Amino acid sequence: MARKTANRRVGITDVAQRAGVSLASVSRVMNGNFSVDADIAARVRSAAAELNYQPNAVGRSLALGKTDTIGVVVPDLANPTFQGMLRGVSRAAAQDGYRVLIADSSEVSSEESILAGEARRRCDGVVLCAPRMNEAELEALLPSLRPLVLVNRSTADTETPSLVVDYGQGVQDLAAHLVELGHTTLAFLEGPERSASNQARLQGLEKFRVDNPEIQLTVLSGGSSFEAGHGSVDNVLETGATGVLAFNDLVAMGLLSGLHERGIDVPGEISITGFDDIPFANYTTPPLTTAAVPINDIGEQAWHEMRRLLGDGGDEPSHTTFQPQLRRRGSTGPAAR
């Protein structure tokens, strides 16, 4: 056989000639068609390996109408919670031969629909994580994004699988933990205004107020970052609260840092709770009491839902709720007398 010139790309024709099969057979083998005779498939793979043949990914995608890639849109890639979700999605998808394209909307709700639409045009499906857009915007966008899986957001649309965390119950469990320790004056550092999980926390705390009318609870503007927690120290101290519920662990860590700089003892003078149980939460000083969310599992489940959508559809779309688990650590203690 004539030697291939060094600057010419080995093509499917070369593989077919080396294996002694048709172009169609090579194409079916390279595209994962299991109906090809096992002996022919083995010859094709052997020829491809000998020639160091690499299929043209763009051409394959055009031919099959699929990219073997899914898009994941998150509101804040710097947040370890979303990093954990991405890790779960990408590892599970990789086991099935899929790659993940990531887009970060940087907490700008107007960017979400643009990024999600672009991701859908480039990918086989989209995982939309904790979208900040309002309900009407989300409902209008859904049909153009399918196959779609929602994380940390639910919708009236029954065709779209959703994976949500019961943030309302989780924050009530944290508040009850503080009350059990003797705290009667609490403060909540709320998260981003457009965050559905923040609204769920507020609804949970409203129920807690009704059930515990003797408890004073003040809601303060906050955010979702370390900086937001660090900058809230004065507002927190002005409330006189002895127990603080932070929107998430990052906010709680920022608050811990700010209080430490003021020489305020945690939990001796004030108790702090977070939410999510990110990897660093157990290593703060003191370790952070929080509500643990199985974020890696949520990411894996998001891929399983997407895989079902990309396949034959199978069962009805699932709408799964994950329950946070209270983690009692050193940042909470008895109320000062």
RASULNOR-V405495 format. One record per helix or strand of 2 or more residues. SS is the DSSP state (hx for helix, st for strand). FROM is the first residue (numbers start at 1). TO is the last residue. If there is no record, write none. Layout:
# RASULNOR-V405495
<<SS & FROM & TO> <SS & FROM & TO>>
This chain:
# RASULNOR-V405495
<<hx & 12 & 19> <hx & 23 & 30> <hx & 38 & 51> <hx & 57 & 64> <st & 69 & 74> <hx & 80 & 95> <st & 99 & 104> <hx & 109 & 122> <st & 125 & 129> <hx & 135 & 145> <st & 148 & 151> <st & 161 & 165> <hx & 167 & 180> <st & 185 & 189> <hx & 196 & 211> <st & 216 & 220> <hx & 226 & 230> <hx & 233 & 239> <st & 243 & 246> <hx & 249 & 261> <st & 271 & 273> <hx & 279 & 283> <st & 289 & 292> <hx & 295 & 310> <st & 319 & 322> <st & 325 & 327>>
